[in-house]
Amino acid sequence: MTTTYTALGRQRRIFVPPPAASLPPPPPQDPPIYRDLLRTWADRGRALPGRHDPEWVRLAAPTVARGQFSDLSDFPAPPHDGR
């Protein structure tokens, strides 16, 4: 940011974007052999890195059935100490 001063002496910060030439270059694309490997895995129904995997979502989902554990309402409330 650049600081400027007004006639009254107050500071005002103004955002000055960096020049386009100072921006980093875009990341390189995957090599063709990697793209071919991903295509082969996808054709065989395998999980792909960075992609949504419905089987993993199903396996990682909680498997607690209703009533399997005690409900919090089954326990008495802790005493209130007036704080």
C-alpha positions as CSV (number, residue, x, y, z in Angstrom):
1,M,0.0,0.0,0.0
2,T,1.0,3.5,-0.6
3,T,0.6,6.2,2.1
4,T,-0.4,9.7,1.0
5,Y,-0.8,12.9,3.2
6,T,-3.6,15.4,2.8
7,A,-3.4,19.1,3.5
8,L,-4.7,18.5,7.0
9,G,-1.9,16.0,7.8
10,R,-4.1,12.9,8.0
11,Q,-2.8,9.7,6.4
12,R,-4.8,7.9,3.8
13,R,-3.8,4.4,2.6
14,I,-4.5,3.7,-1.1
15,F,-4.3,0.2,-2.5
16,V,-2.0,0.1,-5.5
17,P,-2.1,-3.3,-7.3
18,P,1.3,-4.8,-8.4
19,P,2.2,-4.5,-12.1
20,A,1.1,-7.4,-14.2
21,A,4.8,-8.3,-15.0
22,S,5.4,-9.1,-11.3
23,L,2.7,-11.8,-11.1
24,P,4.0,-15.4,-11.0
25,P,3.6,-17.4,-14.2
26,P,0.8,-20.0,-14.2
27,P,1.7,-23.5,-13.0
28,P,2.7,-25.9,-15.7
29,Q,0.1,-28.4,-17.0
30,D,0.4,-32.1,-16.2
31,P,2.7,-34.0,-18.5
32,P,0.8,-36.1,-21.2
33,I,1.8,-39.4,-19.5
34,Y,0.0,-38.3,-16.3
35,R,-3.1,-37.3,-18.2
36,D,-3.1,-40.7,-19.9
37,L,-2.8,-42.5,-16.6
38,L,-5.7,-40.6,-15.1
39,R,-7.8,-41.4,-18.1
40,T,-6.9,-45.1,-17.8
41,W,-7.8,-45.1,-14.1
42,A,-11.1,-43.3,-14.7
43,D,-12.0,-45.8,-17.5
44,R,-11.4,-48.7,-15.0
45,G,-13.5,-47.0,-12.3
46,R,-10.7,-46.2,-10.0
47,A,-10.5,-43.3,-7.6
48,L,-8.6,-40.3,-8.9
49,P,-6.5,-37.8,-6.9
50,G,-8.3,-34.6,-6.3
51,R,-11.7,-35.9,-7.5
52,H,-14.9,-36.7,-5.6
53,D,-15.0,-40.3,-4.6
54,P,-18.6,-41.5,-3.7
55,E,-17.2,-44.8,-2.3
56,W,-14.9,-43.1,0.1
57,V,-17.8,-40.8,1.2
58,R,-19.9,-43.9,1.9
59,L,-17.1,-45.7,3.8
60,A,-16.1,-42.6,5.8
61,A,-19.7,-41.8,6.8
62,P,-20.6,-42.3,10.5
63,T,-22.2,-45.7,11.1
64,V,-23.9,-44.9,14.5
65,A,-27.4,-46.1,14.6
66,R,-30.1,-44.2,16.4
67,G,-30.3,-45.4,20.0
68,Q,-26.9,-47.0,19.9
69,F,-25.5,-44.6,22.5
70,S,-27.2,-42.9,25.4
71,D,-29.0,-39.7,24.7
72,L,-27.8,-36.6,26.7
73,S,-31.3,-36.2,28.1
74,D,-30.7,-39.6,30.0
75,F,-28.2,-37.9,32.3
76,P,-29.1,-35.3,35.0
77,A,-28.0,-31.7,34.4
78,P,-24.9,-30.6,36.3
79,P,-25.5,-28.5,39.3
80,H,-25.7,-24.7,38.7
81,D,-23.3,-22.9,41.0
82,G,-24.7,-19.4,40.4
83,R,-21.8,-18.0,38.3
